[in-house]
Amino acid sequence: MKYEAESRPWGMYEVILDSETTKVKRITVAPGGRLSYQYHEKRSEVWACVKGKLSVILDDILHELFPGDSIVIPQGSKHRAFNDTMELSQFIEVQTGTYFGEDDIIRLEDDYERV
């Protein structure tokens, strides 16, 4: 099954796999783009950087990822990804848990007024 890309104000994402036990996305963050500061009640995630530099805030701590680096985001942890470079940044997100709907995004801060 082929999935279409979903545009967002910060870039785009594509669903690569969607099953009962996991969802996998390829997420591209445009230069200067910032995802919302958020958490999830029903899933955890692993982010693996595959292109560029990815800055991640996880529970108020800044992490910088480069291709080959990954970070675990436990269920309930506050997190945000952003790209403070002039090049595209891309990561693979692997979600595990009991529910993978977009309505399990609890936004705490958002540059695009989606809180």
N, C-alpha and C positions, 0 to 999 in steps of 0.2 A: 504494500500500500504506500503510495506517495503522498506526502503531506505538503501543503503549500506554506510558504513563509508568511509569518505574521509580523507586520510592521508595528513598531512601538516608537514613542518619541525619542528614545535613547538609541535605537538601532532596529534589530529584528531577531526573531528566533524561528527555528524550524524544528518540528517534532520528528525525531529519527525513529523512535520506537515508542509504542503505547500499548502496554499489556496490563493484566490484572495486578501484577506485582511490581512493575516499574514503568517509569516514563523517562525517555532520554531526549534531550534537546541540544541542538547546536545554537549557541547564542552569540550574536555579533554585536559588539558595543561600538558605536561610532565615536570618533574623536570628540572628547568633551562630554560624552553621554554618561548618565548616572541612573542606575536602576533605583527604585524606591528602597528606603530603609525599612525592612519588613521581617516578618517571621511567619512560620507555618505551624498549625496545630496538628496536622495529620500526616506530615511527611518530613523526612530528612533528605539532605542532598549532598552530593560530592561534585565539586567543580574541578575540572582539569583544564588548565590553560593550554591552548593549541596554537595561538597566534598572538604576537604582540605582548604588551605588558598589561596585566589585569590587576587593578587595585581592589582589595576586598576589605571591608570593615566587618568583623565578626565579633559580636558582643563588645563593641566599642574599641577593639584593637585592630590596627591597620596591618594588613599583610600585602605583600607585593608578589604576584605570581608571574612567571615567565613560562614559555613553552616547556612542557614536561612536568611542571609543578601542579600540585593539586591541594585542595583543602576540603575538610569534612565540615558540613554545616548540620549540627544536630537539630532534631525537631525542637521547635520552640526558641531556638537561638536567633537573636537579631542579626541581620546581615544586609549587606549592600555591595554591589559590584559597580565599579566605575572605571572610565578610561580617561586618564589625564594626559594622554599623548596626542600626537598629530596623526597616528596610524590606527587602522582598525585593530580591535582587540577581539579575540574569539575564544570561547570556552565551551566545553561539553559539560552539560548538567545531567547527572543521573539521580533521579528521584526514587526513593523507596518509602513505603509506608502503606497507609490504608486508603488514601484518597489523593488524586492528583489534579483536581479541578483548579482552574484559575481563581475561583472564589475562596481558596484556602490561602490567599495572600492577604495578610493583615498588615497594611501599610502604616508605618509610624511617621515617616517623612517622605515627601515626594516633590521633586522639582517641577512636576507637570500637573500639580494640583489634583491628583487622583486619590488623596487621602479620604 
